């Protein structure tokens, strides 16, 4: 708590400088944009600097990878956008940080996204995209970056590690459940790993009140970040994902998503049952989402039903959902509240009984944010997570995030 309070005071002190340099950042923004060939080619370089502080109980919640209770996590993100004529668009996202998820590791540089987008018609009825980019599933991904996300972390379904592992197959139902409790959590996977920047191809568009998107990716929604590169995971066992949306008016937006993909990495093949291969074991996901906006209020919700086909175990089912609301008190001050829950089913224990393959969880997230200018933002968050089955372990998280964008 002292760490977060100290960071908050530092961030508040920095905002005075942020206000003084607002005009400077506007000039930098203009300097990082250029046009050529009579404005037929336009380039823009932009970015964000995120400074985050976390205080939590062990084991670290979600995808935070740290054995210490206080974590300092800075991040530089750069975006390159290029528009070539009216039909071709290229974008690249790279990061300098301590890991894709918050961690106490050393610094690393990554190329998280890169894609070529082709839109042949101006009405947006069809777009083709090729590269490495975020999944089309659900409604959280379009607002997952730090400036758009009213919270510091992701909803529970995008970061809660389950007993499903992608590097080896369990030897038995008992091993499936016990190995998760005994091993490091980064050997295992959530239902969806963050925005899922896997590699592949997608088509999307809007037809009247409907919008659609479908993609073929090289790895499943649950795959870890190192699986997203085409050089790491090829397309021998691709994942197929899609979303169909319906917007009846300006306030409401509804969607249904689906996914089917093999979730094991190549190193798991020797551990599979004889005569079976990686493509025989799938992650199947069905999702529903809705959003609502009215004046200063925005509301989002997502529901996911997921099934993992686990060797020597059978089908492992889980249900996860969240409700999220954001309210703007003033043009600069906003508050947000989110309720998350994940419920796990049971698997056959091979002895005419059953085993619960995960502990049900409930988590509430509360955040408050303040935008000092169009370039600087501060967010503070508190989260409380409670196991509703099993040992009923609780976890408290305090976090602060200061963002400067240019």
C-alpha positions, -999 to 999 in steps of 0.1 A, spaced: 0 0 0 29 24 8 44 16 -26 12 24 -45 7 55 -24 42 67 -31 39 60 -68 6 79 -69 22 109 -53 50 107 -78 26 104 -107 6 134 -94 38 154 -92 47 145 -127 14 157 -141 23 193 -134 52 188 -159 28 169 -182 5 199 -183 34 222 -190 46 200 -219 12 194 -234 20 219 -262 53 203 -267 37 169 -272 13 183 -297 43 196 -317 60 162 -314 28 145 -326 27 167 -356 65 162 -363 60 124 -362 34 126 -390 43 130 -427 27 128 -461 40 123 -496 29 119 -532 2 144 -529 -11 129 -496 -15 95 -512 10 81 -487 7 91 -451 29 79 -422 24 84 -384 46 73 -356 30 74 -321 33 57 -288 26 55 -251 48 54 -220 32 34 -192 46 34 -156 28 9 -134 31 -1 -98 14 -32 -82 10 -45 -47 -6 -79 -43 -6 -111 -23 12 -143 -33 6 -162 -54 5 -133 -78 -30 -130 -94 -38 -133 -131 -8 -133 -155 14 -113 -132 48 -131 -131 65 -121 -99 76 -137 -66 77 -104 -48 47 -85 -35 56 -51 -50 62 -48 -87 74 -18 -107 65 -23 -144 74 4 -170 66 0 -207 72 18 -239 49 11 -268 54 24 -303 29 24 -332 36 29 -368 6 36 -391 8 39 -429 -20 47 -452 -13 41 -489 -41 55 -511 -76 48 -499 -74 10 -499 -41 -1 -483 -32 3 -446 -2 -10 -427 3 -10 -389 31 -21 -366 32 -23 -328 64 -28 -309 72 -28 -272 101 -23 -248 91 -37 -214 98 -65 -188 76 -91 -206 43 -92 -224 26 -96 -190 37 -77 -159 68 -93 -145 101 -88 -126 122 -100 -155 148 -80 -174 140 -57 -203 131 -70 -237 120 -56 -271 92 -73 -291 73 -68 -323 37 -75 -310 17 -67 -341 23 -61 -377 -3 -64 -405 -13 -54 -440 -50 -44 -445 -67 -41 -478 -102 -25 -482 -113 -25 -518 -146 -6 -513 -152 26 -494 -183 15 -477 -163 -10 -456 -183 -41 -467 -151 -61 -470 -115 -59 -455 -87 -84 -459 -59 -85 -433 -27 -105 -431 -1 -105 -404 1 -108 -366 -27 -90 -349 -53 -92 -321 -82 -116 -322 -116 -107 -336 -134 -125 -308 -154 -106 -282 -157 -68 -274 -128 -63 -249 -99 -65 -274 -108 -32 -293 -103 -13 -260 -74 -34 -244 -46 -8 -248 -38 13 -217 -53 46 -230 -87 30 -238 -90 4 -210 -106 20 -179 -88 -6 -158 -51 -16 -155 -56 -53 -160 -78 -75 -182 -111 -92 -174 -107 -125 -155 -113 -148 -185 -84 -132 -203 -58 -138 -176 -69 -165 -151 -46 -195 -154 -64 -228 -155 -52 -264 -151 -48 -268 -189 -12 -269 -201 0 -266 -236 35 -281 -232 27 -316 -220 -3 -339 -217 -14 -351 -182 -8 -388 -174 -42 -392 -156 -71 -371 -143 -54 -369 -109 -22 -356 -126 -42 -331 -146 -55 -315 -114 -25 -320 -91 2 -308 -115 -14 -274 -118 -12 -270 -80 24 -282 -78 40 -264 -108 47 -228 -118 15 -212 -132 33 -202 -164 32 -238 -175 -5 -234 -179 -30 -214 -199 -62 -192 -195 -92 -195 -218 -80 -165 -238 -44 -151 -233 -49 -114 -234 -56 -99 -268 -42 -130 -285 -18 -115 -311 -15 -147 -331 -4 -148 -368 -28 -154 -396 -53 -139 -420 -88 -123 -414 -117 -110 -433 -142 -84 -419 -167 -59 -429 -201 -42 -422 -233 -48 -440 -261 -25 -427 -266 -31 -390 -245 -62 -391 -207 -66 -389 -187 -97 -393 -151 -109 -388 -135 -143 -393 -98 -153 -390 -75 -182 -394 -46 -181 -369 -16 -202 -362 -25 -209 -326 -55 -211 -303 -70 -184 -282 -54 -199 -251 -19 -200 -266 9 -182 -248 27 -151 -264 57 -171 -276 33 -192 -297 19 -163 -316 49 -158 -340 47 -178 -372 83 -187 -369 75 -204 -335 42 -221 -344 33 -229 -380 -1 -234 -396 -2 -272 -394 -30 -270 -368 -46 -236 -373 -73 -220 -351 -105 -207 -367 -123 -178 -349 -152 -156 -359 -176 -129 -346 -210 -117 -359 -222 -84 -345 -256 -66 -346 -261 -29 -338 -298 -21 -337 -291 16 -328 -263 39 -316 -267 28 -280 -265 -10 -283 -241 -35 -298 -245 -73 -296 -221 -100 -308 -216 -138 -308 -182 -154 -312 -168 -188 -318 -134 -205 -318 -120 -239 -326 -83 -246 -324 -56 -271 -313 -41 -258 -281 -10 -280 -276 25 -268 -286 48 -291 -306 68 -301 -276 37 -318 -261 36 -344 -289 57 -371 -272 34 -370 -242 2 -376 -261 -15 -410 -262 -1 -434 -288 -17 -429 -322 -29 -393 -315 -15 -360 -327 -17 -323 -317 -48 -317 -339 -69 -343 -321 -72 -321 -289 -90 -288 -294 -101 -258 -275 -137 -249 -283 -150 -215 -273 -185 -199 -276 -189 -163 -266 -216 -137 -263 -210 -100 -258 -230 -68 -255 -223 -31 -250 -244 -1 -242 -236 36 -243 -258 65 -231 -245 100 -223 -217 96 -197 -223 58 -191 -208 29 -209 -215 -8 -201 -199 -39 -215 -204 -76 -209 -190 -109 -222 -199 -145 -215 -177 -174 -226 -183 -211 -225 -151 -231 -232 -142 -267 -235 -107 -282 -236 -104 -318 -250 -77 -332 -226 -58 -364 -233 -66 -392 -208 -91 -370 -191 -119 -360 -215 -138 -328 -218 -129 -300 -193 -156 -273 -193 -156 -238 -178 -179 -208 -179 -165 -173 -175 -182 -139 -177 -179 -102 -166 -200 -71 -164 -181 -38 -167 -193 -2 -164 -176 31 -169 -190 65 -159 -176 99 -168 -182 123 -139 -165 151 -158 -147 153 -191 -115 144 -173 -126 122 -143 -141 87 -147 -148 57 -125 -152 21 -135 -165 -11 -118 -162 -47 -131 -175 -80 -117 -158 -112 -130 -166 -148 -123 -153 -181 -136 -169 -215 -129 -153 -249 -135 -170 -282 -142 -158 -317 -132 -140 -344 -151 -142 -382 -147 -115 -394 -123 -113 -429 -139 -126 -445 -107 -163 -440 -113 -161 -407 -96 -154 -371 -105 -129 -343 -99 -134 -306 -100 -106 -294 -124 -105 -258 -111 -116 -236 -82 -145 -213 -89 -134 -176 -87 -151 -143 -82 -133 -110 -86 -144 -74 -83 -123 -46 -99 -128 -9 -91 -109 19 -108 -108 57 -110 -90 76 -137 -82 112 -145 -71 126 -178 -49 157 -172 -48 164 -209 -50 147 -242 -16 132 -235 -15 123 -198 -37 99 -178 -36 84 -143 -55 53 -131 -58 38 -97 -73 3 -91 -83 -20 -64 -92 -57 -70 -105 -84 -46 -104 -120 -58 -121 -148 -38 -122 -185 -44 -158 -197 -39 -148 -234 -38 -117 -251 -25 -96 -234 2 -114 -201 -3 -81 -182 -8 -84 -144 -11 -62 -120 -30 -61 -82 -28 -44 -61 -55 -36 -24 -56 -23 -9 -88 -15 25 -102 -8 34 -139 4 66 -153 3 69 -191 17 95 -214 9 92 -251 25 110 -280 
